[in-house]
Amino acid sequence: MSTHDQPAQPELHKGLEGVLAGETSISDVDGNRCQLIYRGYHIDELAGRASYEEVSYLLLNGSLPTRRQLADWTATLAAARPLDPAVLSLLQALPKQANPMALLRTAISILGLFEPDTDNDSLDTLRGQAVRTIARTPTIVAAIGRLRSGQPPVAPRPQLGHAANFLSMLLGKEPAAEQAAALDAYLVLLADHGFNASTFTARTVTGTQSDYYSAITAAVGSLKGPLHGAANRKAMEMLSDIGAVEKVEPYV
């Protein structure tokens, strides 16, 4: 048989570039136009103007909260921050010098073991799990930071906002207003980035009808990879290299 008679080989498409994976109204990242949009709001309208609490409410509910809704939402997050003592005990038993993202991945998985309705996939149950994860992840990350430096974890403070509370738990003291404001803006910028690798990973796991915490654990595992999660670290390393405001322009 001549080569002309052989069936054509199918074209191989590596990765998912150009593949439509789904539809979302939550957020959109357009690198070509330098745009990040949450629920129709350009990031310039939100970062530094709306708090993380307001933006997380927007992403979950589709609209910015009223004053009453924001107060209720803030109180809900504050009430959900503390970790179950058994979860904290298990976290303290993990190797202190393990990779921080590996510790976070394991801690999220542990959270799922203490959920009463892990396999209940009703929207109300999933929303409750999401709210608790939003509230408790800073508690976990701060505890990991403290334990890795040989210090005891600090309990969350319900009277502080999301960013200020995290810094309080990490530093062991109430942060300066400028510190809290800077972290709050940073959290807003990172709140949602469309169909990135970790989001796609979570959707893949959820698509098998697995439980919420398995999906988030897998997503954190994806974020641990340097081709997905190292951008933040590289940016921080760059800022450390610059060192001072007057060195910014020469560095650039």
C-alpha positions in Angstrom: 0.0 0.0 0.0 1.4 3.4 -0.9 1.8 6.2 1.5 -1.0 8.0 -0.3 -3.4 5.2 0.7 -2.7 5.5 4.5 -5.3 7.2 6.6 -4.5 10.7 7.7 -3.3 11.0 11.3 -5.5 13.0 13.6 -4.1 16.4 14.5 -2.8 16.5 18.1 -3.8 19.5 20.2 -1.7 19.9 23.3 -3.2 21.6 26.3 -6.5 23.5 26.2 -5.5 26.7 24.3 -8.5 27.6 22.1 -10.8 25.0 23.6 -14.1 26.2 25.0 -14.2 24.6 28.5 -17.4 26.3 29.7 -19.2 29.5 30.3 -19.0 31.8 33.3 -20.3 35.2 34.3 -18.1 35.3 37.4 -14.9 36.7 36.0 -12.9 37.3 32.9 -9.1 37.7 32.4 -8.1 39.4 29.1 -4.3 39.6 29.0 -4.2 41.2 25.6 -6.3 44.2 26.8 -4.9 44.1 30.4 -8.4 43.6 31.8 -9.7 41.7 34.8 -13.4 41.8 35.2 -15.6 40.5 38.1 -19.3 40.2 37.4 -19.1 43.0 34.9 -17.0 45.3 37.1 -13.5 46.3 35.9 -10.9 45.6 38.6 -10.1 49.3 38.6 -13.6 49.9 40.0 -13.0 47.5 42.8 -9.3 47.3 44.0 -8.7 49.9 46.6 -12.3 50.9 46.6 -14.3 47.8 47.6 -13.2 45.5 50.5 -12.5 41.8 50.0 -15.7 41.1 51.9 -17.7 43.1 49.3 -15.9 41.5 46.4 -16.3 37.9 47.7 -20.0 38.7 48.2 -20.2 40.0 44.6 -18.5 36.9 43.2 -20.8 34.5 45.1 -24.1 36.4 44.6 -23.7 38.4 41.4 -24.1 41.8 42.9 -22.4 44.1 45.4 -24.0 43.9 48.9 -26.1 46.6 50.5 -24.9 47.9 53.9 -27.1 45.4 55.7 -26.0 42.5 53.5 -22.4 43.5 53.9 -22.8 43.6 57.7 -24.5 40.2 57.7 -21.9 38.7 55.4 -19.0 40.1 57.4 -20.5 38.6 60.6 -21.0 35.2 58.9 -17.3 35.1 57.8 -16.1 36.2 61.3 -18.2 33.5 63.0 -16.8 30.8 60.7 -13.1 31.6 61.1 -12.2 29.4 64.1 -10.9 25.9 63.4 -12.2 22.8 65.1 -9.7 22.0 67.8 -9.2 18.5 66.3 -8.3 20.2 62.9 -5.8 22.5 64.6 -4.3 19.6 66.5 -3.8 17.6 63.3 -2.3 20.7 61.6 0.2 21.0 64.5 1.2 17.4 64.0 2.2 17.8 60.4 5.9 18.3 59.5 6.6 22.0 60.2 9.1 22.4 57.4 7.0 20.8 54.7 6.2 22.9 51.7 3.5 25.5 52.8 1.3 24.7 49.8 1.5 21.0 50.6 0.5 21.8 54.2 -2.4 23.9 52.9 -3.5 21.2 50.6 -3.5 18.6 53.4 -5.3 21.0 55.8 -8.1 21.6 53.3 -8.5 17.8 53.0 -8.7 17.6 56.8 -11.4 20.2 56.9 -13.5 17.9 54.7 -13.2 15.1 57.2 -15.0 17.1 59.8 -17.9 18.2 57.6 -21.2 16.5 58.5 -22.6 16.4 54.9 -19.6 16.0 52.7 -21.4 14.0 50.1 -24.5 16.2 50.0 -24.3 18.1 46.7 -27.2 20.4 47.2 -26.5 24.1 46.4 -27.2 25.2 50.0 -24.8 22.7 51.3 -22.1 23.5 48.8 -22.5 27.2 49.5 -22.1 26.6 53.2 -18.9 24.7 52.6 -17.6 27.5 50.3 -18.4 30.1 52.9 -16.6 28.2 55.6 -13.6 27.6 53.3 -13.3 31.4 52.6 -13.4 32.1 56.3 -11.1 29.4 57.5 -8.4 29.4 54.8 -6.7 32.5 56.3 -6.8 30.9 59.7 -5.1 27.8 58.3 -2.5 29.8 56.3 -1.7 32.0 59.3 -1.3 28.9 61.5 1.0 27.3 59.0 3.1 30.5 59.0 3.3 30.6 62.7 4.1 26.9 63.2 6.8 27.0 60.5 8.5 29.8 62.5 8.2 27.9 65.8 5.4 30.0 67.2 1.9 29.0 68.4 -1.1 29.7 66.3 -3.1 32.8 67.1 -6.9 32.7 67.3 -9.0 34.8 64.9 -10.5 38.1 66.1 -14.1 38.6 65.0 -13.9 42.4 65.3 -11.3 42.7 62.6 -11.9 42.6 58.8 -10.8 39.7 56.6 -7.3 41.1 55.8 -6.6 42.7 59.1 -7.6 39.5 60.9 -5.2 37.4 58.8 -2.3 39.7 59.6 -3.3 39.7 63.2 -3.1 35.9 63.3 0.1 35.8 61.3 2.0 38.6 63.2 0.5 38.1 66.6 -0.5 41.7 66.8 -3.0 44.0 65.2 -1.6 45.3 61.9 -1.2 49.0 60.9 -4.1 50.3 58.8 -1.8 50.6 55.8 -0.8 47.0 56.0 -4.4 45.8 56.2 -5.4 48.0 53.3 -2.6 46.8 51.1 -3.4 43.1 51.8 -7.1 43.8 51.3 -6.4 45.2 47.8 -4.1 42.3 47.0 -6.8 39.8 48.0 -9.3 41.6 45.8 -6.9 41.3 42.8 -6.6 37.6 43.4 -10.2 36.8 44.2 -11.0 35.1 40.9 -9.1 34.6 37.6 -11.6 32.8 35.3 -10.7 29.3 34.0 -7.2 29.1 35.3 -5.5 25.8 36.0 -6.7 25.4 39.6 -10.3 26.4 38.7 -10.3 24.0 35.8 -8.9 21.3 38.1 -11.7 21.9 40.7 -14.3 21.7 38.0 -12.9 18.5 36.6 -13.1 16.9 40.1 -16.6 18.3 40.7 -17.6 17.0 37.3 -17.2 13.4 38.6 -19.7 14.2 41.4 -16.9 14.1 44.0 -17.3 16.2 47.1 -16.4 19.9 47.5 -13.3 19.4 49.6 -11.8 16.9 47.2 -12.2 19.5 44.4 -10.6 22.3 46.5 -7.8 20.0 47.6 -7.1 19.1 44.0 -7.2 22.8 43.1 -4.6 23.7 45.7 -2.5 20.8 44.4 -2.6 22.4 41.0 -1.8 25.9 42.4 1.2 24.4 44.1 2.8 23.8 40.7 5.3 26.5 39.8 3.8 26.9 36.3 0.6 28.1 37.9 1.4 29.4 41.4 4.9 30.8 41.1 3.9 34.2 39.6 3.1 35.6 43.1 6.3 34.3 44.5 8.4 35.7 41.6 6.7 39.1 42.0 7.5 39.1 45.8 11.1 38.1 45.0 11.3 41.0 42.5 10.0 43.5 45.2 12.6 42.2 47.6 15.3 42.6 45.0 14.2 46.2 44.4 14.2 47.0 48.1 13.3 50.7 48.1 11.0 53.1 46.3 13.8 55.1 44.8 15.2 51.9 43.2 12.1 51.1 41.3 12.8 53.1 38.2 16.4 52.0 37.8 15.3 48.4 38.2 12.6 48.7 35.6 
